[in-house]
Amino acid sequence: MHFFSEALASSGHLSILVSIVFNILISVLGVIPSAFITAANITVFGFQEGLIVSYLGEIIGAAVSFWIYRKGIQSLQPKFTRNRWIMRLQKSQGFPAFWMILLLRLLPFVPSGVINLAAALSKTSILIFFVATSIGKMPALLIEAYSVNQVLKASNEGKIFLVLLLLIMAVLYYVKRNKNTDL
């Protein structure tokens, strides 16, 4: 996060554009959580302005990654997930695709990159994708921005506790997942 904050702060009047470019890169890569750039936006621009910049960056990033995925990866037709909603999205178009994209955007644990890729591999139009993404990203981003803002305001002890809690949860998830695959 510090890298993003410094890059934005040193960009002067281009800082909003730099933030949007970071969001596009994060969206295209699909593996880096956007919470880092959201935290930097809130730190540099304040909560409300940072939220607006993050929202614009996320929807523009989603649209750009959709377009790139559609142009470059569609011919490969990867089987990247077995989630039934993602698989249904790949086969959908029109109004059903709109609702699936919207609902998937509202779920906090579905990575944005997976939704972008599945939608790009589907028959949905970029307009339907963009509208559903624009609507669905707002509640998810509000929750993310509020959470990030609370972490930024937390004491050092609170941050250490949160990191330890997340590490314990990750270890428990890893152990449970490996235990289920060994059966």
Secondary structure, 3 states (H helix, E strand, C coil): CHHHHHHHHCCHHHHHHHHHHHHHHHHHHCCCCCHHHHHHHHHHHCHHHHHHHHHHHHHHHHHHHHHHHHHHCHHHCCCCCCCHHHHHHHCCCHHHHHHHHHHHHHCCCCCHHHHHHHHHHCCCCHHHHHHHHHHHHHHHHHHHHHHHHHHHHCCHHHHHHHHHHHHHHHHHHHHHHHHHHHC
